[in-house]
């Protein structure tokens, strides 16, 4: 009986980068952080507070994410900046926005607060999409862990992708993976409709699929229940990667 070898959704270079990234993060933070990370889900158990885009509800959400990331909330000052690119959807029936910053981390000495807090600024339009909002906050808090705590240097060529990978390593990868490609539809009236695709972050859906499979394999989770929260594409990439990892386990 012929068998088919599972095919990875990533190439060899991407696979090795993820594998090495897990090793690097484990050396920085310890394997215990990986094994004991709470997988955060987009449900009422993990985010029980109502979110209405107000400053109070945003603060409550950030407080909760800081708790999941084991970060002292008092180290952070949160700010919102306007989205000057919001008009893009009105000027095009199809638009692709690539790697536009949804959040900014200010942790260098020139902009750090007098009380020692770092500043995390979020684009106002991010508040409209809770999944993207959580992914953005998780990424910016990752900068605080990696850059702020001295684990990685800002000059490292892959420090941004590593910050995205950290969201997987610490249990918030579902949000980052599902935000890697977001499709939106707008009814402009008069029979006209607009479609847009926004790409958030530095890793593709394929890389997230493999990274999440690697995360599950490292924790000996053969069929994790949390995969049902993954988008269709990411879940498919996860399954292919899991099959490959199981077949090629050393």
Secondary structure, DSSP 8 states (H G I E B T S, - for coil): --------SS-HHHHHHHHHHHHHHHHHH-HHHHHT-----SSTTT--S---S-HHHHHHHHHHHHHHHT--GGGEEEEEE--TTTTHHHH-SEEEEES--SEEEE-STTT--TTS-EEEEEEGGGGG-HHHHHHHHHHHHHHIIIIITTSS-TT-TTHHHHHHHHHHHTT-HHHHHHHSSEEEEEEEETTEEEEEEEE-SSS-HHHHHHHHHHHHHHTT-SS-GGGGGS-HHHHHHHHHHHHHHHHT--
